[in-house]
Amino acid sequence: MENATKALLIAAGVFFGMMVLTASVFIYTQIVDYYRNEQDVIKSEQVAKFNNEYDSYIRKDVRGNEILSLINKIVDYNKREADVEGIRFERMIIEIKLDGKKSEFKYPRKYDVDNKDIIMDFNNSNSDRDLDKISNVMQTIKNNTGMNYTESQLQRFATEISNIFAPDDFSNSDIKNSSPSWVAACKKRNSVVENIIGTKYDNLSANDKLKLREATLEYYQYQRFKRAHFDCETTKVEYNQGTGRIVKLVFKFNGKFE
């Protein structure tokens, strides 16, 4: 009888132990599932927050100055989150298509100034070099021309671009004969340049005159870009299949300026 009682107690202990173990496993599983769900929720919220920063650009009539803000955001993101050792996330890609209308961003001219492109069809699939050229436009113009103008000066040059180039638009005969119109245009240019940089145009060296005109033309392109309108090609927006984050945006110039 005593042995039977012991056997029952042992069996009860084993059963109780199994019950405790089963309950522990169940509770552990529930806790793991809870935290996993919590992490999934957090990740979903993070993805939604990230995508919300870019969703506002997925539309028609995005202004060029908005595109510039987006470019700066993407360049910063790629440097901070993607272009680092042990890449955390996929690089973001932005394409800007001018639809063969690059000339509309340039000042109509027949002058022999080396008008370098500030505005171009961007595609940073491999690097952000082209994006850097327009996001750091002041440094780009300095690199291209060697002139260290302030942005305020370049803005004023671009605003006065017709006066800066007007004397060059006269025929050789007008220049040789010093026609009143040509003389007036030269005086106006001298006055404009002196008001901006404190020196008359005619007092500049030949090289500095050339560089001033180059810088003016390049900043003019930048201003035109800021005033241009672009449509996001919604069918070409891409998302990372693993993270759900937006990884590619494509914009096309729609032919309009403000």
C-alpha positions in Angstrom: 0.0 0.0 0.0 2.8 2.3 0.9 4.6 1.6 -2.4 1.4 2.4 -4.3 1.0 5.7 -2.5 4.6 6.6 -3.3 4.0 5.7 -6.9 1.0 7.9 -7.0 2.9 10.8 -5.5 5.7 10.4 -8.0 3.2 10.3 -10.9 1.5 13.3 -9.5 4.8 15.1 -9.2 5.8 14.2 -12.7 2.4 15.3 -14.0 2.6 18.6 -12.0 6.1 19.1 -13.4 4.9 18.6 -16.9 2.0 21.0 -16.3 4.4 23.6 -15.0 6.8 23.1 -17.9 3.9 23.2 -20.4 2.6 26.4 -18.8 6.1 27.9 -18.8 6.6 27.1 -22.5 3.1 28.5 -23.3 3.8 31.7 -21.4 7.3 32.0 -22.9 5.8 31.6 -26.4 3.2 34.2 -25.7 5.8 36.6 -24.4 8.0 36.0 -27.5 5.0 36.5 -29.8 4.0 39.6 -27.9 7.5 41.2 -28.3 7.7 40.0 -31.9 4.4 41.6 -32.7 5.5 44.8 -30.8 8.7 44.8 -33.0 6.6 44.3 -36.1 4.4 47.2 -35.1 7.4 49.4 -34.4 9.0 48.5 -37.7 5.7 49.2 -39.5 5.5 52.6 -37.8 9.1 53.4 -38.7 8.5 52.4 -42.4 5.3 54.5 -42.5 7.1 57.4 -40.9 10.0 57.1 -43.4 7.7 56.8 -46.4 5.6 59.7 -45.3 8.6 62.0 -45.7 8.6 61.1 -49.4 4.9 60.5 -50.2 4.2 64.2 -50.5 6.5 64.3 -53.6 4.5 61.5 -55.4 2.3 63.8 -57.3 2.1 66.1 -60.3 3.4 69.7 -60.4 6.3 69.3 -57.9 8.2 72.6 -58.0 11.9 72.6 -58.7 12.7 74.1 -55.3 10.9 71.2 -53.7 13.0 68.8 -55.9 16.1 70.5 -54.5 14.9 69.9 -51.0 14.2 66.2 -51.9 17.7 65.9 -53.5 19.3 67.2 -50.3 17.3 64.8 -48.2 18.3 61.8 -50.4 22.0 62.8 -50.5 21.9 63.1 -46.7 20.1 59.8 -46.3 22.5 57.9 -48.6 25.5 59.2 -46.7 24.0 58.6 -43.3 22.1 55.3 -43.7 23.3 53.6 -46.9 26.7 54.6 -48.1 28.4 53.3 -44.9 30.4 50.2 -44.0 27.9 47.4 -43.4 25.1 48.9 -45.4 21.9 49.1 -43.3 19.4 50.0 -46.0 19.3 50.2 -49.7 20.4 53.5 -51.3 17.7 55.8 -52.5 17.6 56.6 -56.2 16.2 59.7 -57.8 15.9 60.2 -61.6 15.2 63.7 -63.1 14.2 63.6 -66.8 14.2 66.9 -68.7 12.4 65.3 -71.6 14.8 66.7 -74.2 14.1 70.2 -73.0 17.4 71.1 -71.4 17.7 74.2 -73.6 14.7 75.7 -71.8 16.8 76.0 -68.7 19.5 78.0 -70.5 19.6 81.7 -71.3 19.1 82.1 -75.1 22.4 83.3 -76.4 24.8 83.2 -79.3 27.9 84.0 -77.2 31.0 81.9 -77.1 31.0 81.5 -73.3 31.6 78.0 -72.1 28.2 77.5 -70.6 28.7 74.4 -68.4 25.7 72.3 -67.4 24.3 72.8 -63.9 21.1 71.3 -65.1 21.2 67.7 -66.4 19.3 64.5 -66.4 20.0 63.0 -63.0 20.3 59.4 -62.2 22.2 58.5 -59.0 22.0 54.7 -59.4 25.7 54.4 -59.0 26.7 57.6 -57.2 25.4 60.9 -56.0 28.0 62.9 -57.9 25.4 64.6 -60.2 23.2 65.3 -57.2 26.0 67.0 -55.4 26.6 69.3 -58.3 23.2 70.9 -57.9 22.7 70.5 -54.1 26.1 72.3 -53.7 25.6 74.7 -56.5 27.8 77.4 -55.1 30.7 75.1 -54.8 30.0 73.8 -58.3 30.1 77.2 -59.8 33.3 78.1 -57.9 34.9 74.9 -59.2 33.8 75.6 -62.8 34.7 79.3 -62.9 37.3 79.8 -60.1 35.2 82.8 -59.0 34.2 83.1 -55.4 31.0 85.1 -55.7 28.4 85.0 -52.9 24.9 83.5 -53.7 23.4 87.0 -53.2 25.7 88.3 -56.0 25.0 85.4 -58.3 21.2 85.9 -57.7 21.6 89.6 -58.8 23.8 88.6 -61.8 21.1 86.1 -62.9 18.4 88.7 -62.4 20.3 91.2 -64.5 21.5 88.6 -67.1 20.0 90.5 -70.0 21.9 93.6 -69.1 25.1 91.7 -68.6 25.0 90.2 -72.0 23.2 93.0 -73.9 26.4 94.7 -75.3 27.6 91.3 -76.7 24.4 91.1 -78.8 25.3 94.0 -81.0 26.7 93.5 -84.5 30.4 94.2 -85.1 29.6 97.3 -87.1 27.6 98.8 -84.1 30.6 98.1 -81.9 33.2 99.5 -84.3 31.1 102.6 -84.9 30.3 102.9 -81.2 26.6 103.3 -81.8 24.6 105.1 -79.1 22.7 102.0 -78.3 25.8 99.9 -77.9 27.4 102.6 -75.7 24.3 102.8 -73.6 24.3 99.0 -73.2 27.9 99.1 -72.0 27.2 101.8 -69.5 24.3 99.9 -68.2 26.4 96.7 -67.8 29.2 98.7 -66.0 26.6 100.2 -63.6 25.0 96.8 -62.9 28.3 95.0 -62.2 29.6 97.8 -60.1 26.5 97.8 -58.0 26.9 94.1 -57.4 30.7 93.6 -56.9 31.9 97.2 -56.5 33.9 97.1 -59.8 32.9 98.1 -63.3 32.7 95.4 -65.9 35.2 97.2 -68.1 37.8 97.3 -65.3 37.9 93.5 -65.0 40.5 91.4 -66.8 39.4 89.5 -69.9 39.5 86.3 -68.0 37.4 87.7 -65.1 34.8 89.0 -67.6 34.5 85.6 -69.1 34.2 83.9 -65.7 31.6 86.4 -64.5 29.5 85.6 -67.6 30.0 81.9 -67.1 28.9 82.1 -63.4 25.9 84.2 -64.4 24.8 81.6 -67.0 25.3 78.7 -64.6 23.3 80.3 -61.7 20.6 81.3 -64.2 20.2 77.6 -65.0 19.9 76.9 -61.3 17.2 79.5 -60.9 15.3 78.2 -63.8 15.4 74.7 -62.3 13.9 76.1 -59.0 11.0 77.6 -61.0 10.4 74.5 -63.2 7.6 72.0 -62.5 8.0 68.3 -62.5 5.6 65.3 -62.5 6.4 62.2 -60.4 6.0 59.1 -62.5 4.0 57.2 -60.0 4.2 53.9 -61.9 8.0 54.0 -61.5 8.1 54.5 -57.7 9.9 51.5 -56.2 9.8 50.0 -52.7 12.3 47.6 -51.1 10.6 44.2 -50.9 12.2 43.4 -47.6 11.9 46.7 -45.7 8.9 48.3 -47.4 10.8 51.6 -47.7 10.7 53.8 -50.8 13.9 53.3 -52.7 13.3 55.0 -56.1 11.5 58.1 -57.3 11.3 59.3 -60.9 10.4 62.9 -62.0 9.8 64.3 -65.5 9.9 68.0 -66.4 6.4 68.9 -67.5 7.3 72.0 -69.5 6.0 74.6 -67.1 7.8 77.3 -65.1 6.4 79.5 -62.4 
